[in-house]
Amino acid sequence: MADRHDQWLAQQRELKRQKQASAEAEEAALLASMDDDEREEYLEAKRQEELRQAKKDKSLKSGMKAFKASGSSSRGRGRGRGRGRGRGRGGGSDSRRGSRSPAASPSLSARDADDLSDSSDGESPTQLAPVSQRVQPPGPPPPMDSAP
């Protein structure tokens, strides 16, 4: 199995090398067909693109380093609080309660049932207005639930 994988990797490396050699030959032909001003402009644009790519790579690398240093990848809270473990709304797995029957899964909460019954205007309750048209209630935002 490992031999086949090694052969595949070697084949991929060879294909990559051939592709790169072909691209270099094509670029050399392109440069040869250009006059001096075009060639200079092309090479400057290529240098600028390489600088942009190097900057992007450096930024990504430092961001990954900071992410690893923060430890958020190991804590499992990479997307903020209150996103895991079901938290009482919606379905989800009941395996932690020891019950496997579908009848034991939680049904709609009272608030969800009210939301569904309020759709007398003909719109679906899951349809939201565009963000720019949503009305925010006056006053401070509601308090966030604290995680246990």
matplotlib code that plots the C-alpha trace (Angstrom):
import matplotlib.pyplot as plt

x = [0.0, 2.8, 4.6, 1.6, 1.3, 5.0, 4.6, 1.7, 3.6, 6.6, 4.2, 2.6, 6.0, 7.1, 3.8, 4.4, 8.0, 6.9, 4.1, 6.5, 9.1, 6.4, 5.2, 8.8, 9.3, 6.0, 7.0, 10.4, 8.7, 6.3, 9.2, 11.1, 8.1, 7.7, 9.5, 11.7, 8.9, 6.3, 8.9, 9.8, 6.2, 5.4, 8.4, 7.5, 3.9, 5.2, 7.5, 4.5, 2.4, 5.2, 5.5, 1.8, 1.8, 4.8, 3.0, -0.2, 1.8, 3.6, 0.3, -1.3, 1.7, 1.7, -2.1, -1.8, 1.0, -1.1, -4.1, -2.0, -0.5, -4.0, -4.9, -8.4, -8.0, -7.6, -10.4, -13.0, -14.4, -13.0, -16.3, -17.4, -19.6, -22.8, -22.4, -22.0, -23.8, -27.3, -28.1, -31.8, -33.0, -33.5, -33.0, -29.6, -28.3, -29.8, -27.0, -25.9, -29.3, -29.1, -32.2, -32.1, -35.8, -37.0, -39.9, -37.5, -36.1, -37.2, -40.1, -40.4, -40.0, -42.9, -41.2, -40.6, -44.3, -45.3, -43.0, -44.7, -48.2, -47.4, -47.0, -50.6, -49.3, -48.5, -44.7, -42.7, -41.3, -37.9, -37.8, -35.9, -35.8, -32.5, -30.0, -30.4, -34.2, -34.2, -35.5, -33.4, -35.3, -34.4, -32.2, -29.2, -28.8, -30.1, -27.7, -25.7, -26.2, -23.3, -21.6, -21.6]
y = [0.0, 2.4, 1.6, 2.6, 5.8, 6.6, 5.9, 8.2, 11.0, 10.6, 10.8, 14.0, 15.5, 14.7, 16.2, 19.3, 19.6, 19.1, 21.7, 24.2, 23.6, 24.1, 27.3, 28.6, 27.8, 29.5, 32.6, 32.7, 32.6, 35.3, 37.5, 37.0, 38.1, 41.4, 44.6, 46.2, 48.4, 45.7, 43.3, 45.8, 46.4, 42.7, 42.0, 44.8, 43.6, 40.1, 41.4, 43.3, 40.2, 38.2, 40.8, 40.8, 37.0, 37.0, 39.6, 37.4, 34.3, 36.1, 37.4, 34.0, 32.4, 34.9, 34.6, 30.8, 31.2, 33.5, 31.1, 28.2, 30.3, 31.3, 27.7, 28.3, 25.3, 23.0, 24.5, 23.9, 27.4, 28.7, 30.3, 32.0, 31.1, 29.1, 27.3, 23.7, 21.1, 21.9, 24.5, 23.6, 24.8, 22.5, 18.8, 17.2, 14.0, 12.6, 10.1, 11.9, 11.2, 7.5, 7.4, 6.4, 6.4, 9.2, 9.9, 11.1, 13.9, 17.3, 18.9, 22.6, 24.9, 27.2, 30.2, 28.3, 27.2, 30.9, 31.9, 29.4, 30.5, 34.2, 33.8, 35.0, 37.5, 34.8, 35.0, 32.0, 32.4, 31.5, 34.3, 37.3, 40.8, 42.0, 43.2, 46.8, 46.7, 44.9, 47.1, 47.1, 47.6, 50.8, 50.6, 48.4, 45.0, 42.1, 40.5, 37.5, 34.1, 33.3, 29.9, 27.5]
z = [0.0, 0.9, -2.3, -4.4, -2.4, -2.9, -6.6, -6.8, -4.9, -7.3, -10.2, -8.9, -8.3, -11.8, -13.2, -11.2, -12.5, -16.1, -15.7, -14.2, -17.0, -19.6, -17.9, -17.8, -21.5, -22.4, -20.4, -22.1, -25.5, -24.5, -23.2, -26.5, -28.5, -26.6, -27.2, -24.5, -23.0, -22.9, -21.3, -18.7, -17.8, -17.7, -15.4, -13.1, -12.8, -12.1, -9.4, -7.8, -7.8, -6.2, -3.5, -2.9, -2.6, -0.3, 1.9, 1.9, 2.8, 5.7, 7.0, 6.9, 8.6, 11.4, 11.8, 12.1, 14.6, 16.7, 16.5, 17.7, 20.5, 21.7, 22.4, 21.0, 18.7, 21.7, 23.7, 21.1, 21.3, 18.0, 17.0, 20.2, 23.1, 23.2, 19.9, 21.1, 23.1, 21.8, 24.5, 24.6, 21.2, 18.3, 18.0, 18.3, 19.8, 22.9, 23.5, 26.6, 28.2, 27.5, 25.4, 21.7, 20.8, 18.5, 20.8, 23.5, 21.3, 22.3, 20.4, 19.6, 22.5, 23.4, 21.8, 18.5, 18.5, 19.0, 16.2, 13.9, 14.8, 14.3, 10.6, 9.8, 7.3, 4.8, 5.0, 6.1, 9.6, 8.4, 5.8, 7.1, 5.7, 4.3, 6.9, 5.8, 6.4, 9.8, 12.7, 15.8, 19.1, 21.0, 24.0, 24.9, 23.3, 25.4, 27.8, 26.6, 28.2, 30.4, 29.7, 32.7]

ax = plt.figure().add_subplot(projection="3d")
ax.plot(x, y, z, "-o")
ax.set_aspect("equal")
plt.show()
